[in-house]
């Protein structure tokens, strides 16, 4: 009857209160699953802290450049008479794109033309009157030769007479009819006659030389005048070319005008920028690239070959990410405003970038992707459906360091991994 007042399980518990013969459940399957999950997470975290990497990045700003934009400058000083370009106009190398007034050079050219004209006129007179003068002088020399020859013949007759007279006088002297002084006087006359004949022969020979030199002198004068004309013509050619080069400014490049920097009527100097020209041909130097500027305190942290991410200001990075690239150049010294102008070709942009302080210049080449609409590889799967144009401002990130996470959490590990 007592059994009806107590449950069977209660009676069994009273009979064996310790239940040493039965297993006791401490945890259930759900607890084990949770414990395993926590253990795996801790193990993964420890492995990642040693084997993984954390990237340290620098935020930078800059501009997308490309197309080889050149500044065409004046090559001489003067008033700009005409500027033959406009924005969007195609220009070929060697085209005359501007005209600068050069009054002084023009006057020099006119003076040189007058010198050439005068010397050619003198050459005409020399050719005309010189030949006439030579002919007249030749006739005069010829008459002189005839006259000298007549004197020689006359002197020879006189000498023949004196020789005959000497023979007669010698006969008379032997007979004592004349004195010796008379014979001596005749001999003196004979010697004088011989000397006169020799002198006349010398004069005749001199006239022959004069006849020969007469044509030579004229030819020499003609040659000298030709040399003077050639010298004047060379000077005229030099001044004409100089006037043409300084008056007509020619484009040293092919391309399209993207900005006009001056206007007609302005007085310019040598080196004054006239307009900007963009190269339309695709070359290695004309490909788009990022030109970034880093504060001076971080400039030396960036090295060639580092990973860089760049996004133009026209693209939302939250939606499309960044363009992938590599650092290809880092300036050795902080860039000056003049040096920055060489890259960005815009003085206002250069001033605004330098307003924050001294900067280092960094060039980034973009990774290409033919399947992307823009032609570049993005951190997103596709990238935006827009073309990236040069001159667009941009921002970016440059990875300057990769290290295990544990070295960040536990600084002592940096020394262990020799990362100081």
Phi, psi and omega per residue, in radians:
X1 nan -0.494 3.141
X2 -1.210 -0.414 -3.112
X3 -1.192 -0.392 -3.112
X4 -1.309 -0.307 3.129
X5 -1.519 -0.231 -3.072
X6 -2.221 2.538 3.077
X7 -1.312 2.668 -3.126
X8 -1.094 -0.688 -3.115
X9 -1.178 -0.559 3.120
X10 -1.244 -0.712 3.113
X11 -1.113 -0.677 3.121
X12 -1.153 -0.625 -3.137
X13 -1.182 -0.645 3.110
X14 -1.212 -0.545 -3.126
X15 -1.319 -0.571 3.110
X16 -2.304 1.315 -3.033
X17 -1.161 -0.491 -3.081
X18 -1.517 -0.411 -3.134
X19 0.810 0.889 -3.118
X20 -1.227 -0.283 -3.137
X21 -1.552 0.117 -3.084
X22 -2.157 2.633 3.089
X23 -1.357 2.474 3.113
X24 -1.856 2.218 3.125
X25 -1.459 1.950 3.128
X26 -1.516 -0.847 3.124
X27 -2.241 2.696 3.102
X28 -1.734 3.095 -3.136
X29 -1.045 -0.628 -3.134
X30 -1.117 -0.675 3.126
X31 -1.141 -0.702 3.114
X32 -1.126 -0.678 3.114
X33 -1.110 -0.762 3.132
X34 -1.115 -0.719 3.140
X35 -1.127 -0.737 3.119
X36 -1.090 -0.723 3.137
X37 -1.088 -0.765 3.127
X38 -1.114 -0.726 -3.136
X39 -1.104 -0.778 3.119
X40 -1.098 -0.701 3.134
X41 -1.113 -0.754 3.113
X42 -1.131 -0.710 3.124
X43 -1.122 -0.780 3.114
X44 -1.078 -0.716 3.126
X45 -1.112 -0.713 3.129
X46 -1.147 -0.799 3.127
X47 -1.068 -0.776 -3.131
X48 -1.134 -0.618 -3.122
X49 -1.129 -0.432 3.118
X50 -1.728 -0.721 -3.040
X51 -1.630 -0.396 -3.110
X52 -1.400 3.115 3.129
X53 -2.358 2.567 3.027
X54 -2.093 2.231 -3.080
X55 -1.629 2.330 3.040
X56 -1.779 2.151 -3.031
X57 -2.106 2.610 3.052
X58 -1.861 2.331 3.047
X59 -1.460 2.276 -3.082
X60 -2.323 2.864 3.047
X61 -2.235 2.824 -3.138
X62 3.132 -2.602 -3.090
X63 -2.610 2.551 3.063
X64 -1.494 2.149 -3.104
X65 -2.168 2.863 3.115
X66 2.854 3.066 3.099
X67 1.441 0.051 3.103
X68 0.852 1.267 3.099
X69 -1.384 2.152 -3.112
X70 -1.998 2.588 2.994
X71 -1.696 2.148 3.054
X72 -1.602 2.186 -3.029
X73 -2.033 2.810 3.053
X74 -1.265 2.450 3.139
X75 -1.768 0.059 3.126
X76 -2.650 2.988 -3.121
X77 -1.805 2.473 3.108
X78 2.715 -3.071 3.136
X79 -1.472 2.285 3.136
X80 -1.308 1.868 -3.095
X81 -1.363 -0.718 -3.069
X82 -2.636 2.404 3.033
X83 -2.083 1.940 -2.941
X84 -1.661 0.642 3.136
X85 -2.323 2.824 3.044
X86 -2.634 2.775 -3.113
X87 -1.037 2.265 -3.133
X88 1.638 -0.171 -3.107
X89 -1.344 2.406 3.081
X90 -1.452 2.339 -3.112
X91 -2.182 2.402 3.086
X92 -1.840 2.674 3.129
X93 -1.072 2.249 -3.139
X94 1.687 -0.181 3.098
X95 -1.169 2.457 3.047
X96 -1.349 2.031 -3.040
X97 -1.937 -0.154 3.141
X98 -2.785 2.696 3.100
X99 -2.216 2.250 -3.123
X100 -2.072 2.281 -3.114
X101 -1.181 2.313 -3.139
X102 -2.324 1.284 -3.062
X103 -1.137 -0.655 -3.117
X104 -1.154 -0.783 3.120
X105 -1.153 -0.645 3.107
X106 -1.064 -0.713 3.115
X107 -1.150 -0.674 3.097
X108 -1.107 -0.672 3.108
X109 -1.135 -0.763 3.129
X110 -1.109 -0.700 3.097
X111 -1.118 -0.713 3.126
X112 -1.133 -0.662 3.081
X113 -1.094 -0.696 3.133
X114 -1.128 -0.679 3.122
X115 -1.115 -0.765 3.118
X116 -1.079 -0.752 -3.138
X117 -1.107 -0.744 3.135
X118 -1.115 -0.751 -3.109
X119 -1.218 -0.572 3.051
X120 -1.219 -0.619 3.076
X121 -1.121 -0.736 3.081
X122 -1.083 -0.635 3.106
X123 -1.132 -0.667 3.109
X124 -1.130 -0.757 3.102
X125 -1.107 -0.725 -3.141
X126 -1.111 -0.694 -3.139
X127 -1.200 -0.650 -3.097
X128 -1.398 -1.077 -3.076
X129 -1.300 -0.471 3.123
X130 -1.116 -0.713 3.120
X131 -1.171 -0.708 3.097
X132 -1.124 -0.765 3.122
X133 -1.096 -0.704 3.124
X134 -1.111 -0.694 3.113
X135 -1.124 -0.764 3.135
X136 -1.133 -0.746 3.116
X137 -1.133 -0.632 3.094
X138 -1.106 -0.727 3.106
X139 -1.130 -0.697 3.122
X140 -1.110 -0.746 3.118
X141 -1.123 -0.674 3.132
X142 -1.113 -0.754 3.096
X143 -1.122 -0.661 3.118
X144 -1.112 -0.706 3.124
X145 -1.099 -0.715 3.124
X146 -1.124 -0.714 3.138
X147 -1.125 -0.761 3.141
X148 -1.133 -0.699 3.127
X149 -1.098 -0.663 3.096
X150 -1.125 -0.719 3.114
X151 -1.113 -0.652 3.131
X152 -1.131 -0.779 -3.136
X153 -1.095 -0.717 3.123
X154 -1.130 -0.692 -3.125
X155 -1.214 -0.586 3.098
X156 -1.146 -0.698 3.087
X157 -1.118 -0.702 3.116
X158 -1.107 -0.706 3.135
X159 -1.139 -0.697 3.106
X160 -1.097 -0.719 3.102
X161 -1.102 -0.749 -3.117
X162 -1.173 -0.602 3.104
X163 -1.168 -0.715 3.101
X164 -1.144 -0.680 3.140
X165 -1.151 -0.624 -3.136
X166 -1.161 -0.677 3.113
X167 -1.111 -0.721 3.130
X168 -1.140 -0.724 -3.109
X169 -1.183 -0.598 3.087
X170 -1.115 -0.670 3.093
X171 -1.165 -0.728 3.137
X172 -1.200 -0.586 3.127
X173 -1.161 -0.676 3.141
X174 -1.151 -0.445 3.130
X175 -1.603 -0.064 3.102
X176 1.358 0.367 -3.115
X177 -1.510 -0.441 3.091
X178 -2.276 2.948 -3.108
X179 -1.638 2.878 3.124
X180 -1.149 -0.543 -3.122
X181 -1.093 -0.605 3.110
X182 -1.165 -0.701 3.095
X183 -1.149 -0.727 -3.141
X184 -1.109 -0.665 3.128
X185 -1.107 -0.677 3.111
X186 -1.151 -0.710 3.108
X187 -1.070 -0.713 3.112
X188 -1.073 -0.701 3.117
X189 -1.130 -0.639 3.105
X190 -1.127 -0.770 3.124
X191 -1.119 -0.707 3.127
X192 -1.111 -0.662 3.128
X193 -1.163 -0.702 3.102
X194 -1.105 -0.740 3.125
X195 -1.095 -0.672 3.119
X196 -1.109 -0.704 3.127
X197 -1.094 -0.751 3.133
X198 -1.122 -0.713 3.128
X199 -1.109 -0.729 3.124
X200 -1.149 -0.633 3.081
X201 -1.117 -0.667 3.094
X202 -1.128 -0.712 3.094
X203 -1.114 -0.640 3.131
X204 -1.155 -0.734 3.101
X205 -1.116 -0.658 3.124
X206 -1.118 -0.652 3.082
X207 -1.133 -0.567 3.085
X208 -1.125 -0.740 3.096
X209 -1.122 -0.686 3.110
X210 -1.092 -0.667 3.112
X211 -1.111 -0.677 3.141
X212 -1.255 -0.740 -3.103
X213 -1.259 -0.349 -3.089
X214 -1.070 -0.828 3.116
X215 -1.208 -0.604 -3.141
X216 -1.170 -0.729 3.122
X217 -1.069 -0.723 3.135
X218 -1.131 -0.759 3.135
X219 -1.125 -0.650 3.111
X220 -1.133 -0.713 3.107
X221 -1.141 -0.691 3.113
X222 -1.117 -0.768 3.133
X223 -1.092 -0.767 3.131
X224 -1.091 -0.708 -3.140
X225 -1.187 -0.627 3.079
X226 -1.097 -0.705 3.101
X227 -1.100 -0.722 3.122
X228 -1.136 -0.657 3.105
X229 -1.157 -0.764 -3.140
X230 -1.092 -0.685 3.109
X231 -1.118 -0.744 3.116
X232 -1.137 -0.662 3.129
X233 -1.198 -0.660 3.083
X234 -1.117 -0.744 3.115
X235 -1.100 -0.691 3.106
X236 -1.125 -0.733 3.130
X237 -1.116 -0.736 3.131
X238 -1.082 -0.819 -3.119
X239 -1.167 -0.651 3.126
X240 -1.120 -0.781 3.119
X241 -1.132 -0.713 3.118
X242 -1.116 -0.725 3.114
X243 -1.107 -0.743 -3.139
X244 -1.133 -0.743 -3.112
X245 -1.187 -0.680 -3.101
X246 -1.441 -0.395 3.131
X247 -1.503 -0.763 -3.090
X248 -1.800 1.926 3.123
X249 -1.478 2.188 -3.108
X250 -1.908 2.565 -3.128
X251 -1.317 2.254 3.097
X252 -1.489 -0.012 -3.070
X253 -2.369 2.802 2.898
X254 -1.629 2.544 3.071
X255 2.809 -2.901 -3.108
X256 -2.087 2.371 -3.136
X257 -1.250 2.186 -3.132
X258 -1.955 -0.301 3.121
X259 -2.800 2.307 3.074
X260 -1.756 2.258 -2.992
X261 -1.854 -0.133 -3.136
X262 -2.659 -3.054 -3.097
X263 -2.566 2.869 3.140
X264 -1.088 2.545 3.140
X265 1.696 -0.259 -3.123
X266 -1.447 2.445 3.053
X267 -1.456 2.120 -3.089
X268 -2.020 2.812 3.069
X269 -2.015 2.947 3.097
X270 -1.074 2.194 -3.119
X271 1.683 -0.062 3.118
X272 -1.219 2.177 3.129
X273 -1.113 2.338 3.120
X274 -1.782 -0.786 3.103
X275 -2.854 2.952 3.116
X276 -1.888 2.440 -3.041
X277 -2.206 2.276 3.129
X278 -1.799 2.245 3.104
X279 -1.229 2.231 -3.080
X280 -1.614 -0.178 -3.094
X281 -1.552 2.405 -3.114
X282 -1.381 2.000 3.069
X283 -2.301 3.078 3.115
X284 -1.050 -0.644 -3.088
X285 -1.422 -0.239 -3.096
X286 -1.665 -0.031 3.121
X287 -1.217 2.604 3.122
X288 -1.147 2.489 3.083
X289 -2.638 2.817 3.084
X290 -1.673 2.237 3.039
X291 -1.904 1.888 -3.026
X292 -1.905 2.699 -3.124
X293 -2.204 2.196 -3.023
X294 -1.942 2.386 3.049
X295 -0.969 2.581 -3.018
X296 -1.037 -0.558 -3.119
X297 -1.214 -0.336 3.137
X298 -1.940 -0.052 -3.016
X299 -1.055 -0.718 -3.087
X300 -1.360 -0.082 3.094
X301 -1.371 -0.342 -3.070
X302 -1.636 2.339 -3.137
X303 -2.156 2.757 3.091
X304 -1.102 2.372 3.139
X305 1.683 -0.133 3.123
X306 -1.189 2.678 3.127
X307 -1.302 2.412 3.119
X308 -2.379 2.561 3.076
X309 -2.161 2.235 -3.077
X310 -2.265 2.430 3.073
X311 -2.340 2.204 3.084
X312 -1.148 2.744 -3.127
X313 -1.182 -0.259 -3.136
X314 -1.499 -0.014 -3.088
X315 -2.125 2.427 3.090
X316 -1.470 1.967 -3.110
X317 -1.166 -0.459 3.122
X318 -1.127 -0.443 -3.084
X319 -1.720 -0.705 -3.023
X320 -2.018 -0.149 3.126
X321 1.419 -2.607 -3.043
X322 -2.165 2.777 2.981
X323 -1.412 2.324 3.123
X324 -1.395 2.512 3.130
X325 -2.815 3.105 3.113
X326 -2.285 2.502 3.075
X327 -1.268 2.195 -3.126
X328 -1.976 -0.227 -3.110
X329 -2.760 2.404 3.041
X330 -2.327 2.193 -3.125
X331 -1.130 2.522 -3.137
X332 -1.304 -0.501 -3.112
X333 -2.280 2.797 3.063
X334 -0.986 2.416 -3.070
X335 -1.374 2.481 3.070
X336 -1.585 2.987 3.128
X337 -1.104 -0.693 3.130
X338 -1.146 -0.702 3.103
X339 -1.163 -0.649 3.103
X340 -1.157 -0.625 3.107
X341 -1.081 -0.576 3.112
X342 -1.068 -0.562 -3.120
X343 -1.560 -0.962 -2.998
X344 -1.493 -0.323 3.097
X345 1.021 0.515 -3.135
X346 -2.590 1.977 -3.058
X347 -1.210 -0.612 3.133
X348 -1.150 -0.736 3.109
X349 -1.126 -0.705 3.123
X350 -1.087 -0.745 3.131
X351 -1.125 -0.725 -3.118
X352 -1.167 -0.655 3.128
X353 -1.205 -0.660 -3.111
X354 -1.398 -0.123 -3.115
X355 -1.108 -0.484 -3.120
X356 -1.447 -0.110 3.135
X357 2.253 -3.057 -3.125
X358 -1.206 2.536 -3.043
X359 -2.326 2.657 2.945
X360 -1.758 2.515 -3.130
X361 -1.702 2.336 -3.129
X362 -2.259 2.312 3.094
X363 -1.843 2.392 -3.137
X364 -2.199 2.165 3.030
X365 -1.587 2.324 -3.104
X366 -1.465 2.556 3.045
X367 -1.380 2.303 -3.096
X368 -1.501 2.662 3.099
X369 -2.589 1.768 -3.097
X370 -1.029 -0.442 -3.096
X371 -1.441 -0.251 3.136
X372 -1.414 2.545 -3.137
X373 -1.069 -0.685 -3.130
X374 -1.423 -0.274 -3.118
X375 1.576 0.067 -3.114
X376 -2.146 2.756 -3.136
X377 -1.533 2.259 -3.115
X378 -1.929 2.815 3.066
X379 -1.259 -0.388 3.020
X380 -1.455 3.025 -3.054
X381 -1.183 -0.645 -3.003
X382 -2.093 -0.756 -3.045
X383 1.552 2.926 -3.075
X384 -1.317 2.721 3.101
X385 -1.568 1.048 3.128
X386 -2.403 2.647 3.011
X387 -1.516 2.426 3.093
X388 -1.602 2.167 -3.099
X389 -1.900 2.596 3.103
X390 -1.173 2.660 -3.117
X391 1.590 -0.086 3.140
X392 -1.423 2.299 3.077
X393 -1.206 2.718 -3.072
X394 -2.639 2.914 2.985
X395 -2.318 2.875 -3.090
X396 -2.830 -3.118 3.112
X397 -2.377 2.344 3.105
X398 -2.056 2.165 3.115
X399 -1.349 1.957 -3.091
X400 -1.757 -0.235 -3.087
X401 -2.776 2.472 3.001
X402 -2.251 2.220 -3.086
X403 -2.580 2.742 3.093
X404 -1.091 2.471 -3.141
X405 -1.026 -0.540 -3.091
X406 -1.099 -0.511 -3.139
X407 -1.248 -0.366 3.075
X408 -1.425 -0.735 -3.110
X409 -1.253 -0.723 -3.111
X410 -2.076 1.637 -3.088
X411 -0.994 -0.430 -3.126
X412 -1.128 -0.462 -3.141
X413 -1.195 -0.362 3.117
X414 -1.064 -0.704 3.132
X415 -1.199 -0.649 3.139
X416 -1.114 -0.675 3.141
X417 -1.579 0.162 3.128
X418 0.938 0.874 -3.100
X419 -1.781 0.022 3.113
X420 -1.340 nan nan
